[in-house]
Structures are given as C-alpha cells and as structure tokens.
Amino acid sequence: MKMLRSSSGMTLIEIMIVLVILGGLMALLSGQFTGQLQKSKVSTTKIQFGELSKSIQQYQLDCGSLPSTSEGLQALVQGGGSCQNWGPTPYAKKNLLVDPWGNDIMYERNSSVSFTLLSYGADGEPGGDGLDADISSEDL
C-alpha cells in the first residue's frame, strides 16, 4: 500500500522567495510614490498661497492696509499690531503659515497694495532646482 504525503504548507525557501519578490516590488513602487508625494507638496503649497492670499485680502479690507513685512503672516492669526479692526476671529489658521516641508512661508509687503508669498521648497534653502526650487506667489 502506498502512502500519500500531504503538502498543506509552504516550505521555508518558498516563503523566502515570496518575501524577496514582495520586497523588490515595494522598493520599486516606493520610489515612484515618493516622487509623487513631493510633487503633491508643491501643489499643496500653491493651494496654501491661494488661501493665504484670500486671508490677506480680507485683513486688508478690515484693517485698511496689508500687514507690514515685519508683522508678517502672524498678523493673520493674532490681534494687535497696526490693525484697529482686527478679527474677532483669526484670518488664517496657524498651520496654514507653514509649508508642507515644515518651513515657515515667507511674506513680504511690496507696496500698499501688493505682497509676495514665498516657500523655499523641499530643501528649505533659497534657490534650487526641481523640487528644491523656490515657490513664489508671483509665479502663479
């Protein structure tokens, strides 16, 4: 009489081969995912600039002028300074003042009616190329 052996599981080598294949796929896909994530941070920064611009314009309507460069974007989240008609609620949430890379968004008042918002991009340093390039509201 012949006995049949049951093979109900995988051997250790088969499991290791599957893990190596899955590891290779993960490495391949994570590189593409990281690139897309960085591109989405650039898009998010541009959206933030749009929201901040609306908040700055509302501040200008209520206060009669743009925040000064020295007051910066903090003028949108806390009262005081040169605005007598501030609020009563903040014009922007504090988390909107930080770009997706965790760096403060820069604000500069150019004249009585214009301003520039600036993010230094992924590297957090002035200049740069690609994802490290500066993002300016003047370029939008």
Sequence and secondary structure as in RCSB ss.txt:
>XXXX:A:sequence
MKMLRSSSGMTLIEIMIVLVILGGLMALLSGQFTGQLQKSKVSTTKIQFGELSKSIQQYQLDCGSLPSTSEGLQA
LVQGGGSCQNWGPTPYAKKNLLVDPWGNDIMYERNSSVSFTLLSYGADGEPGGDGLDADISSEDL
>XXXX:A:secstr
        S  HHHHHHHHHHHHHHHHHHHHHHHHHHHHHHHHHHHHHHHHHHHHHHHHHHHHSS   TTTGGGG
GTS  TT SS  SS SS GGGGB TTS B EEEE SSS EEEEE TTTTSSS SGGGS EEGGG 
